[in-house]
Amino acid sequence: MEHMKPMGRVAENWMKWRQRWNLYAKASGADEKDEEIQCAIFLHTIGEEALEIYDTFTFTETEQDKIEPLIQKFESYCTPRKNTTYERYILNTCVQNGRKLDAFILNLRNKAKTCESESLTDSLIKDRIVSGIDSNNIRERLLRDNDLTLEKAIIIVRAAETSKTQVQKLNNPSLEVESIHKNFE
């Protein structure tokens, strides 16, 4: 299991590492062991840099060798305060920048997680697709739909991406023929 990186984007690194820890604990059976053993496994897998952070924590007698207080201490350290306005700014400035639609949507979904707008997430992602895609023609097509949903936007943009690729292949059939020749050599 990869160690936690307590530098750089600490909150994001912690969230990813904690997800991996939960999967590891369940898969290995560590989550069914005595809490003292769980803490030892947790501290062993978290890595040297994070262990140095652990050494700065203080625990009450009731918290000692308990997994939840240990995780909560790291949670407090790694995500001390979130600037929701900044997180939303990051989401709202996201653009496609030549990426495939699925990569763009994955990036938007990950950024939306930190915006504390659970009830608006799909709507915000839809809006970012409309304003962040590379193609003005597709943007115009999306803006024509008064009842545009995230699902509809994805279907429209995905269809446009697919048709663009197909047109490129039609306009340059030698690429397709070359690919076929390579497969039969």
N, C-alpha and C positions, 0 to 999 in steps of 0.2 A: 504494500500500500504506500502510495506517495506521501511524503511528509507535508505538513501544513506550512505554508509560506507566510510568515507574519509581517512581511514587508510589502511595499507596493499597494495594491488594492486590497487591503487587509480584510475588509468586510466581505468582499466577493470571494477572496481566497478561503476565508473561514466557512462561508456558506457551502462552497463546493467541497471542502474537506469534511465538513460535518455530514454532508450527504453521503460521502464515501465511507465515513466512519459508521454511520447507521447501517449501511449495506454490509460492511465488513463484519460488524458486531452480530448481525442477524445470520449471515452466511457461515460464520465461524463458530457460532454458538456462544460467543463471548457475552452476549446480552442475557444469557441464562446462568452465568457464573456468579459467584459471590461478588458483591459490589467492590470489595477491596481488590479483587483480581481484575474486575472490569476497569477500575481506575489505573491499575498497573499496565494493562494492555493499551488503554487509551494513551497514557503518557509515553509508552514505548513507541507507539505508532505515530504520534504527533510530530516527532522529530526534535532535533537538538535546539534549533532556534526557538521553537515554541516552548520547549522545556525550560529554557532560560526565563521566559515570561511566566511560566508556572511557578518558578522559584520566588517570584515577587508577590504571589497571592497569599492571603491569610485566610484560614478556615477556622470556624468555631468547632468545638468538640463534636457537635451533632452533624456538622458538615464533613468532618474528617473521613476520608476513605468512602465517600458517597459519590456516585457517578453524576447524578443530576446537579449538585452544587458545583462540581468540577467543570462540567460542561457550561453551566451558567456563568462561571467566572471567565471562561474564555469568550463566551458570548458577549459579556459586558465589555471585555477588553477590546475585542475585535470590531464590535459595532456600537461604540460608545454613544454616538449621536448621529442621526441621519439628517441631512439637509434635504428635505423633500423637494424644495424649490429647485435646488441644484440637480437632483436626480431627474426631475421632470424636464429641466432644461436639456440635460444629456439626451433624454428620450426625444424631445422635440427638435433636436438638431441632427438627429440621425437621418442619413440619406443612403440610398442604394449604392451609389458610387461603383457601378459596374458589377456588383455581386449578383448572383442568381437570386431569384425571388425567395426561395426557401432559406437561404443564408441570411438574407435581409430580414425576413420575418422572425427567424430564430434570434437574431440580434435584438430586434424590437421587443420580443417577448421577454428576453433576459433583462433588458433595461427596464421594462414596464414593471417587473417584479419589485423593484426598489422604490416605486413611485407612490405607494400607499393609495392606490386608486383601483382596488379590486373590482368594484362595480363598473368602472369605466374602461377597464383594460382593453377589451376587444375594440371599443370605440376609438380609444387613443391609438391603438395599433393601426386600425383602418385609416385614421386621419394621417398617420405618418407614412403609410404606404402611398396614399394619394399625393401628399406633398413631397415625399422623399424619393419617389421613383425617378429614374433617369429620363424616361420618355414623356415629352409633353403631349404627344398624341394619345397615349394611354391615359394620362392624367385627365385630359379633356373628356375621354370616354367615361371615366369613373365619375367625373363631376356631373355628367348628364343624368346619372341615375339618382333620383330623389330619395329612393329607399335603399341606398347602398349599405350593405352589411360587410363585415370582415370577410365572411365566406364568399360573397359575390365578388368582392375586390380581388381576393386571391384567385378565384376562377378566371376572372377577366385578365389579370396580369399574367397568370400562368399560361393561358391560351395565347396571349400576345407573344410571350417568350418562345413558346413552342412554334408558333407560326413563323416567327422571325428566323428561328433556326432552320426550319424547313425551307423557307424561301432562300436562305443563304446556300443550302445544299442544292436546291434547284438551279440557282444561278451559277453554281460552280460544281457541276457534276463530276469533274475530274477528281475532286476530293473523295467522293463516294466510291468511284471506280478504283482509285488508288487504295482505299481502305479494303475493298473486296479483294483486290489482288494480293495484298499483304496477308489476308486471312487464309488464302489458298496456297501460299508459297510454303 
